[in-house]
Amino acid sequence: MDKLEKKFKETIKRIGLNKEKKIVVALSGGKDSTVVAYLLHKLGHKIEGLHIDLKIGKYSEECLKKVVELCKLLDMRLHLYDMKKEMGSGMCYLRTAIQTEHYKQKKSQIKNCAICGVIKKWILNKAVRGLKADYIATGHNLDDEAQTILMNVFKGSLELSASSGIVTKNISNKKFIPRIKPLFYIAEEDIKKYSKKNKLPVHYEGCPCAIDSYRIQIRNFLEKVPTKQKENIIKNSKKLLKRVEKKSEGVKYCENCGEPSRGKICKKCQLVGICA
């Protein structure tokens, strides 16, 4: 437990995070984001929570229940983004509509998690900006980062990992809120043990819709890999990324929603626009 907290503190120090900065923690109800909030609070940082209610039946209900318990435990303000209220439908309905239209247009299949990931990122940035926060804190851990690097290597797109790290790199824009990952160097299994040891309110079951993603295939492979080798994946990727890193071309604004985008239309609007 002491080792985990020490790594967490070291990462916070490397980020250069001071206690005057306002941090909004993206709370899912799972162990990772719960531990991030718990430790930031323990260290005396100014934090608030944001939970995106995806409206995925009982799963979302249980996640929200745990988030509410955590916020009461830490006396932390909670902001709730009701997806059905804000976007007109829950994630399941929206995702199915997008996939159906893609099929009709004979385009490549889009996995469940890919759609959900794009939409959640869009919501997070816009919602947290509205809260006038300095940072978004997410629960990405060592296993998550190793998975992402391998996925990009296998897809031949290692450069996509160039902006990844304990804090978002190469992006400076008034509409983009920097993201920090305090658990970046901590193994998933250690986080799980820590959350149980401290009896934190956590929903340990995974999303029922995460059944066909490429990430799950990589995760299953990495489950057999020791933590030390996962750390080596991160260390060696940094050396490789120095060769493929490109200077930021600057953030554009989506012509449709006005949010930060790499192209004329952001990925979220491209997906949702298919159903329009």
Buried (B, 14 or more C-beta within 10 A) or exposed (E): EEEBBEBBEEBBEBBEBEEEBBBBBBBBBBBBBBBBBBBBBEBEBBBBBBBBBBBBEEBBEBBBEBBBBBBEBBEBEBBBBBBBEEBEBBBBBBBBBBBEBBEEEEEEEBBBBBBBBBBBBBBBBBBBBEBEBBBBBBBBBBBBBBBBBBBBBEEEEBBEBBBBBBBBEBBEEEEBBBBBBBBBBBBBEBBBBBBEEBEBBBBEEEBEBBEEBBBBEBBEEBEEBEBEEBBEBBEEBEEBBEEEBEEEEEBBBBEBBEBBBEEEBBBBBBBBEBBE
